[in-house]
Amino acid sequence: MIKKEMIAMLLAGGQGSRLGVLTTKVAKPAVSFGGKYRIIDFPLSNCINSGIDTVGVLTQYQPLKLNSHIGIGIPWDLDRNIGGVSILPPYEKSQNSEWYTGTANAIYQNIDYIDSFHPEYVLILGGDHIYKMDYEVMLDFHKESGAECTIAVMPVPWEEASRFGIMIADENKRIIDFEEKPKNPRSNLASMGIYIFNWKTLKEALLLNKDVPNLDFGMHVIPYVHQQGAPLYAYEFRGYWKDVGTLSSYWEANMELIDVVPEFNLYEEYWKVYTKSDVLAPQYISADSEIQKCIIGEGTQIYGKVINSVIGCGVTIEEGTVIKDSIIMNHTTIGANCEITKAIVSEDVCIGDNVVLGAFEEVDNETHPHIYNQGLVCIGDKTVVPSGVKIGKNVVVSGITTAEDYPDNCLASGKSLIKAGDKA
Amino acid sequence: MRAIGIILAGGNSFRMKVLAKNRAISAMPIAGSYRAIDFALSNMTNSGIETVCVLTQYNARSLNRHLSSSKWWDFGRKQGGLSVLTPVITEENSSWYRGTADAMYQALWNLKESHEPYAIIASGDCVYKMDYNAMLDAHIKNKADITIAYKRMPDDVRIDRYGVLSMDEAGRITELEEKPLAVKSRNISCGIYIMRRRQLIEILEQCAEEGRYDFVRDVLVRYKDVKKIYGYEIKDYWANIASVEDYFKTNMDFLKKEVRDYFFKTYPDVYTKEEDLAPAKYNTGSSVKNSLVASGCIINGKVEDSVIFRKVYVGNNVTIKNSIILNDVYIGDNTYIENCIVESRDTIRANSTLVGQDEIKLVMNDSDKHV
């Protein structure tokens, strides 16, 4: 019989619409991070480093990049005879076929997958945070406390507590109450969206609540389990944990990696982060280039000046170009004599010569001020920007743009230029 | 593909000096991220070869670690795949490989049980990209018994340590001399051979019976006039790294754009074992000019005209010029390094000065790592 003590279910189906144009074509967990990684590498690496060798990845929104990235799990040593990584998309049933309508509904639709491993415990993970965490320690806590459900929590500053799901626990860390985004928080322990359930408890709760629309862990399953009187415990995590759900937090988290000794250290021997690299060559830095305070991925060729930036793999930056405070993702080409400041440039982008990104005075974005703000310029996947144009702040550009799209060779601050291609 | 691949990776060379102390030449790190054998292995996988035997002998620890999984070259197969063969003691045989033919003789079992009509033999210490199918096509077109890949070397390169060959107009080899005293041509053998698998088995068995062990001397040179041996020219980049000077030069070649573009940007790719290292990090005060830097490096100092392999730490106020720093080296603050090859896993203490005066200096101290 196949038997695993604990398996992980990784919820990776969300769009992450607050990342704007970065997630037009890819699910949030597949968005690049830190030069060579993708966001999902962090929970996946945590799994294998914690000794969890069976991971179900629930996909739904734009799964192509995610699927090809994960493959059969080789980079994480998750290619196993028994267990390993399995991609679990929604599927058609003889009746009541549906998409994943909520986080818990996605797990409900995969009860058979979980049952096939006969686990005692199931670990529920999200695919949108940057952190290193030993889930085995959390499992030990779960067993010792006698919990039927353990929720990982993180102390957050009190003034921010009203943005989170807040857990109120007694001195033994048993959860006595919880509130979603409370106006007057009674605790500062925020749920991290990481749960360990006794599988028996969770399965029962899922079966009994299967008809609840948009069945969700935070909204329905955990309140239900709590009402039944099952012991819920809070596992307090004190380490680096960063939400990268908005463009500005995504940009900040990348920038934190280039500090001299970053709070989140990728250079430790212990607890490595694994990823699938399609580029293996070393990077080349030319005689005329200048690089200060950067991290740079494999196979990148730099002929210009790069300061305070995170550069991905296989990028080319030509002579005379100056890049500051920016994120440039894999396989992007940037022409000569450009000036790029505070930009997020996605994958496979082609930027011509003499282009300025981040020009002019800052103006709020005209269509999506809650997404494109903080003065950032955001360039979507596979975008082409013609030579000689000036692009302002709080701007988004996506698609194959030509000189006609830039009256007077300019795109003012706050503009959105989305050219849907034939397959957008 | 219609051929089984054999990679000769057992070699050692006194010309590599202390660099050979730690590893076989085939495991020498190349161009920041690769090892020498990656080129032969990638060529084989890119040519569609499905079964490869790697013959190792000398100091294979580093090589074996590199070959610990065959996945990276796509040789993790149920049918075929990669076998690493080391000398074994059997009832009939209790010696090490006495030569290249002897080594292949011990792979006889693999040769006999495979079904491919041809065998491609390549050495693991050359840096090149090649589609062996094109060479096989020429071999078949010439109706050759054996085809040898050769490279025409420029006049200013010493070639007396290679096999030197001359051909007639049709490309048939008329003269073949190993390490000649006086060179009669500029064509050197690249150590890549194609022949029918059955013929190889036959020749190897005969050699074993007669007590002959060297493939070049006892097969190629000896059979030159009886068998039809043809040359096949390699026109693109090819380098052998079996001496310190060649090793240094080959690595420095990758600082040239055309060499980088050829190997890194032109299809097909060269594969290697992924080491799961973070992106290279350049801190404030670093200055890197005309250099290759591999992943996992942390750079605080100055690097010029150099190749920095994986996971090298360059301290504050360090200067590195015209040097090669192999994997996992820690370079303490205020150090000056010029014209050196620094051996992997080394620690250079702060305030050191290491300069190669007339020739490249090999730096290898066995001190413990201190970080």
HADDOCK unambig.tbl for C-alpha pairs under 7 A between the chains (distance, minus, plus):
assign (segid A and resid 35 and name CA) (segid B and resid 279 and name CA) 6.33 0.50 0.50
assign (segid A and resid 36 and name CA) (segid B and resid 279 and name CA) 6.62 0.50 0.50
assign (segid A and resid 260 and name CA) (segid B and resid 283 and name CA) 6.33 0.50 0.50
assign (segid A and resid 266 and name CA) (segid B and resid 278 and name CA) 5.77 0.50 0.50
assign (segid A and resid 267 and name CA) (segid B and resid 278 and name CA) 6.07 0.50 0.50
assign (segid A and resid 274 and name CA) (segid B and resid 276 and name CA) 5.65 0.50 0.50
assign (segid A and resid 280 and name CA) (segid B and resid 33 and name CA) 6.82 0.50 0.50
assign (segid A and resid 281 and name CA) (segid B and resid 33 and name CA) 5.91 0.50 0.50
assign (segid A and resid 281 and name CA) (segid B and resid 264 and name CA) 6.27 0.50 0.50
assign (segid A and resid 282 and name CA) (segid B and resid 32 and name CA) 5.56 0.50 0.50
assign (segid A and resid 282 and name CA) (segid B and resid 33 and name CA) 5.76 0.50 0.50
assign (segid A and resid 282 and name CA) (segid B and resid 292 and name CA) 6.05 0.50 0.50
assign (segid A and resid 282 and name CA) (segid B and resid 293 and name CA) 5.52 0.50 0.50
assign (segid A and resid 282 and name CA) (segid B and resid 294 and name CA) 4.39 0.50 0.50
assign (segid A and resid 282 and name CA) (segid B and resid 295 and name CA) 6.84 0.50 0.50
assign (segid A and resid 283 and name CA) (segid B and resid 292 and name CA) 5.52 0.50 0.50
assign (segid A and resid 283 and name CA) (segid B and resid 293 and name CA) 5.26 0.50 0.50
assign (segid A and resid 283 and name CA) (segid B and resid 294 and name CA) 6.11 0.50 0.50
assign (segid A and resid 284 and name CA) (segid B and resid 291 and name CA) 5.75 0.50 0.50
assign (segid A and resid 284 and name CA) (segid B and resid 292 and name CA) 4.54 0.50 0.50
assign (segid A and resid 284 and name CA) (segid B and resid 293 and name CA) 6.38 0.50 0.50
assign (segid A and resid 285 and name CA) (segid B and resid 288 and name CA) 6.51 0.50 0.50
assign (segid A and resid 285 and name CA) (segid B and resid 289 and name CA) 5.85 0.50 0.50
assign (segid A and resid 285 and name CA) (segid B and resid 290 and name CA) 5.39 0.50 0.50
assign (segid A and resid 285 and name CA) (segid B and resid 291 and name CA) 5.43 0.50 0.50
assign (segid A and resid 285 and name CA) (segid B and resid 292 and name CA) 6.41 0.50 0.50
assign (segid A and resid 286 and name CA) (segid B and resid 289 and name CA) 5.33 0.50 0.50
assign (segid A and resid 286 and name CA) (segid B and resid 290 and name CA) 4.14 0.50 0.50
assign (segid A and resid 286 and name CA) (segid B and resid 291 and name CA) 6.63 0.50 0.50
assign (segid A and resid 287 and name CA) (segid B and resid 289 and name CA) 4.18 0.50 0.50
assign (segid A and resid 287 and name CA) (segid B and resid 290 and name CA) 4.26 0.50 0.50
assign (segid A and resid 288 and name CA) (segid B and resid 289 and name CA) 6.72 0.50 0.50
assign (segid A and resid 289 and name CA) (segid B and resid 289 and name CA) 6.61 0.50 0.50
assign (segid A and resid 290 and name CA) (segid B and resid 287 and name CA) 6.58 0.50 0.50
assign (segid A and resid 291 and name CA) (segid B and resid 282 and name CA) 6.86 0.50 0.50
assign (segid A and resid 291 and name CA) (segid B and resid 287 and name CA) 6.54 0.50 0.50
assign (segid A and resid 292 and name CA) (segid B and resid 282 and name CA) 6.00 0.50 0.50
assign (segid A and resid 292 and name CA) (segid B and resid 283 and name CA) 5.92 0.50 0.50
assign (segid A and resid 292 and name CA) (segid B and resid 284 and name CA) 5.09 0.50 0.50
assign (segid A and resid 292 and name CA) (segid B and resid 285 and name CA) 6.80 0.50 0.50
assign (segid A and resid 292 and name CA) (segid B and resid 286 and name CA) 6.38 0.50 0.50
assign (segid A and resid 293 and name CA) (segid B and resid 282 and name CA) 5.09 0.50 0.50
assign (segid A and resid 293 and name CA) (segid B and resid 283 and name CA) 4.30 0.50 0.50
assign (segid A and resid 293 and name CA) (segid B and resid 284 and name CA) 5.00 0.50 0.50
assign (segid A and resid 294 and name CA) (segid B and resid 281 and name CA) 5.76 0.50 0.50
assign (segid A and resid 294 and name CA) (segid B and resid 282 and name CA) 5.09 0.50 0.50
assign (segid A and resid 294 and name CA) (segid B and resid 283 and name CA) 6.64 0.50 0.50
assign (segid A and resid 295 and name CA) (segid B and resid 279 and name CA) 5.85 0.50 0.50
assign (segid A and resid 295 and name CA) (segid B and resid 280 and name CA) 5.48 0.50 0.50
assign (segid A and resid 295 and name CA) (segid B and resid 281 and name CA) 4.32 0.50 0.50
assign (segid A and resid 295 and name CA) (segid B and resid 282 and name CA) 6.14 0.50 0.50
assign (segid A and resid 296 and name CA) (segid B and resid 279 and name CA) 5.36 0.50 0.50
assign (segid A and resid 296 and name CA) (segid B and resid 280 and name CA) 5.34 0.50 0.50
assign (segid A and resid 296 and name CA) (segid B and resid 281 and name CA) 6.47 0.50 0.50
assign (segid A and resid 297 and name CA) (segid B and resid 279 and name CA) 4.74 0.50 0.50
assign (segid A and resid 297 and name CA) (segid B and resid 280 and name CA) 6.47 0.50 0.50
assign (segid A and resid 297 and name CA) (segid B and resid 295 and name CA) 6.95 0.50 0.50
assign (segid A and resid 298 and name CA) (segid B and resid 279 and name CA) 6.93 0.50 0.50
assign (segid A and resid 298 and name CA) (segid B and resid 294 and name CA) 6.87 0.50 0.50
assign (segid A and resid 298 and name CA) (segid B and resid 295 and name CA) 6.30 0.50 0.50
